[in-house]
Amino acid sequence: MTFVVGLTGGIGSGKSAVSDRFAALGIKIVDADVASRVVVEPGQPALTKIAEHFGAELITADGALDRAALRQKVFSDESERRWLEALLHPLINAWIDDQLQSAESAYAILAHPLLVETSRTRSCDRVLVVDVPESLQLERTMARDNNSEAQVKNIIAAQATREVRLAAADDVIVNDQDLGHLDAAVAQLHEQYLAAAGND
């Protein structure tokens, strides 16, 4: 069995920057965001079901999912978000499991924004949380995605609280400093995970 480190953090916390650094060290990254795109690619059954449920206007001219339009619909309506999660989560989990089982690196990273919320922590040997203050989450996400403050706050509200995430963590990187700090933190954890995976 592959030794799995679950990597999570709130939106705008810098999960991608952390997973990129593990990838540069030769570690297989299984990304739930990639999984969520794969399962709704043109031709996938889930995309057809989304179009039937929400309307054809959510499909772009080239047959792809308009993710921004879908996000607006589900983050403003709790019942619609739950419907979408019920459809997609089993498909995403199946894809993730396949990817983890085929990992050939010393250990694998499961990068998952909803690791805690979806109980995926149970399939991880360690849980690594990237943590930043909420004010920094807002600032980074608004700048990166060109979203309104209200929309970003809705997304943050739909995720686990910082306290809940940190309570689930075995390891924490506080990502409120420069990239050199991030490099050092990842390098140190990499050594720990190599040792833990070797002793597994």
C-alpha positions in Angstrom: 0.0 0.0 0.0 1.2 3.5 -0.9 2.0 5.8 2.1 -0.4 8.7 1.6 -0.1 12.2 2.9 -3.3 14.2 2.6 -2.6 17.9 1.8 -5.4 20.4 2.4 -6.0 24.1 3.3 -8.6 26.7 2.7 -9.0 28.5 -0.7 -6.0 30.9 -1.3 -3.8 29.2 1.4 -1.2 28.1 -1.1 -1.9 24.3 -1.5 -0.7 24.4 -5.1 2.6 26.1 -4.2 3.2 23.3 -1.6 2.2 20.4 -3.9 4.4 21.9 -6.7 7.4 21.7 -4.3 6.7 18.0 -3.4 6.3 17.2 -7.1 9.7 18.8 -7.8 11.1 16.3 -5.2 9.8 13.5 -7.3 6.6 12.8 -5.3 3.4 11.7 -7.1 0.7 14.3 -6.6 -2.9 13.2 -6.9 -5.0 16.3 -7.1 -8.7 16.3 -6.3 -9.1 19.5 -8.4 -7.8 17.6 -11.4 -10.2 14.7 -10.6 -13.1 17.2 -10.4 -12.3 18.4 -13.9 -11.7 14.9 -15.4 -15.0 13.5 -14.3 -16.9 16.4 -16.1 -15.0 16.4 -19.3 -17.0 16.4 -22.6 -18.4 12.9 -23.1 -18.5 12.0 -19.4 -21.9 10.9 -18.0 -21.6 13.5 -15.2 -21.5 16.4 -17.6 -24.8 15.2 -19.2 -26.4 14.9 -15.8 -25.3 18.4 -14.9 -26.7 19.9 -18.1 -30.0 18.1 -17.5 -30.2 19.3 -14.0 -29.0 22.9 -14.3 -29.7 23.7 -17.9 -27.8 23.6 -21.2 -26.5 27.2 -20.6 -23.9 25.7 -18.3 -22.2 24.1 -21.3 -19.9 26.3 -23.4 -20.0 26.4 -27.2 -17.1 23.9 -27.4 -19.0 21.4 -25.2 -17.1 22.0 -21.9 -18.6 22.8 -18.5 -18.8 26.5 -17.6 -17.2 26.1 -14.2 -17.6 29.7 -13.1 -21.4 29.7 -13.9 -21.8 26.4 -12.1 -19.9 27.7 -9.1 -22.2 30.7 -8.9 -25.3 28.4 -8.9 -24.1 26.0 -6.2 -22.5 28.4 -3.8 -25.7 30.5 -3.6 -27.9 27.5 -3.0 -27.1 24.9 -0.4 -29.4 22.2 -1.8 -27.9 22.5 -5.3 -24.4 22.2 -3.9 -25.4 19.0 -2.1 -27.0 17.6 -5.3 -23.7 18.3 -7.2 -21.6 16.8 -4.4 -23.7 13.6 -4.4 -23.1 13.2 -8.1 -19.4 14.0 -8.3 -17.9 12.8 -5.0 -18.1 9.1 -5.7 -16.7 9.6 -9.2 -13.9 11.8 -7.9 -13.1 9.3 -5.1 -12.8 6.4 -7.6 -10.4 8.4 -9.8 -8.3 9.4 -6.8 -8.1 5.8 -5.5 -6.9 4.6 -8.9 -4.2 7.2 -9.0 -3.0 6.6 -5.5 -2.8 2.8 -6.1 -0.6 3.3 -9.2 1.8 5.8 -7.4 5.5 4.7 -7.8 7.1 7.4 -5.7 8.3 6.7 -2.1 4.9 8.2 -0.9 2.1 10.0 -2.5 0.4 13.4 -1.8 -3.4 13.6 -2.0 -4.0 17.3 -2.6 -7.7 17.9 -1.7 -9.4 21.2 -0.7 -12.2 19.3 1.0 -10.1 16.5 2.6 -11.6 17.1 6.0 -15.1 17.8 4.8 -15.4 14.6 2.8 -13.7 12.4 5.4 -10.8 11.5 3.0 -8.5 11.9 6.0 -9.4 8.3 6.8 -7.5 7.1 3.8 -4.4 9.1 4.7 -1.4 8.1 6.8 -0.6 11.8 7.6 -2.6 15.0 7.2 -0.7 18.2 6.2 -2.6 21.5 6.5 -1.5 24.7 4.8 -2.8 27.4 7.0 -3.1 31.2 6.5 -5.2 33.9 8.2 -8.6 34.4 6.6 -7.7 38.0 5.6 -4.9 36.6 3.5 -7.2 34.0 1.9 -9.5 36.7 0.8 -6.8 38.9 -0.5 -5.1 36.1 -2.5 -8.2 34.6 -3.9 -9.8 37.9 -5.0 -6.5 38.8 -6.8 -6.1 35.4 -8.4 -9.6 34.5 -9.5 -11.1 38.0 -9.9 -13.9 37.1 -7.6 -15.9 39.5 -5.4 -15.2 39.5 -1.7 -18.8 38.2 -1.1 -18.2 35.2 -3.4 -14.9 34.3 -1.8 -16.5 34.6 1.7 -19.2 32.2 0.5 -16.6 29.7 -0.6 -14.7 30.0 2.7 -18.0 29.5 4.6 -18.7 26.3 2.6 -15.3 24.9 3.6 -14.3 23.5 7.0 -13.3 26.2 9.5 -9.6 26.8 10.2 -10.1 25.3 13.7 -11.6 22.1 12.3 -8.9 21.7 9.7 -6.1 22.3 12.2 -7.7 19.8 14.6 -7.4 17.1 11.8 -3.7 18.0 11.0 -0.7 15.9 11.9 1.5 18.6 10.3 1.0 22.3 9.6 2.7 24.7 7.2 1.9 28.3 8.0 2.2 30.0 4.6 2.3 33.7 5.5 5.9 34.3 4.7 8.2 34.2 1.6 8.8 31.2 -0.7 12.2 30.4 0.9 10.2 29.6 4.1 7.9 27.4 2.1 10.9 25.6 0.5 12.5 24.9 3.9 9.2 23.6 5.4 8.5 21.2 2.5 12.1 19.9 2.5 11.9 19.1 6.2 8.5 17.4 5.9 9.8 15.4 2.8 12.5 13.9 5.0 10.0 13.0 7.7 7.6 11.4 5.1 10.4 9.4 3.5 11.4 8.0 6.8 7.7 7.2 7.8 7.0 5.6 4.4 10.2 3.5 4.7 9.1 2.2 8.1 5.5 1.6 7.1 
